[in-house]
């Protein structure tokens, strides 16, 4: 997140600011399940979809 790499495991909770850059990489052998909760009320509208909510990073990831 924002250039910092840190491991997470089952039960980990992370708060990311809206402008924070983030990427995920599953290094395990099982499926990765992630739950994203947005706190601000009415932040999403009917026009939002998983493909339009966010910006895809164009930068090279350095794992």
RAKA-V370735 format. One record per pair of residues at least 24 apart in sequence whose C-alpha atoms are under 10 Angstrom apart, sorted by the first residue. I is the first residue (numbers start at 0). J is the second residue. D is the distance in Angstrom with one decimal. If there is no record, write none. Layout:
# RAKA-V370735
{{I | J | D} {I | J | D}}
This chain:
# RAKA-V370735
{{2 | 60 | 8.8} {2 | 61 | 8.4} {2 | 62 | 9.7} {3 | 61 | 9.8} {3 | 62 | 9.7} {4 | 61 | 8.9} {4 | 62 | 7.4} {9 | 33 | 9.9} {17 | 53 | 9.1} {18 | 53 | 9.7} {18 | 54 | 9.9} {20 | 54 | 9.2} {20 | 55 | 9.5} {20 | 56 | 7.8} {21 | 55 | 9.7} {21 | 56 | 8.6} {21 | 60 | 9.9} {22 | 55 | 9.5} {22 | 56 | 8.6} {22 | 60 | 8.2} {22 | 62 | 9.8} {23 | 62 | 9.9} {24 | 62 | 8.5}}
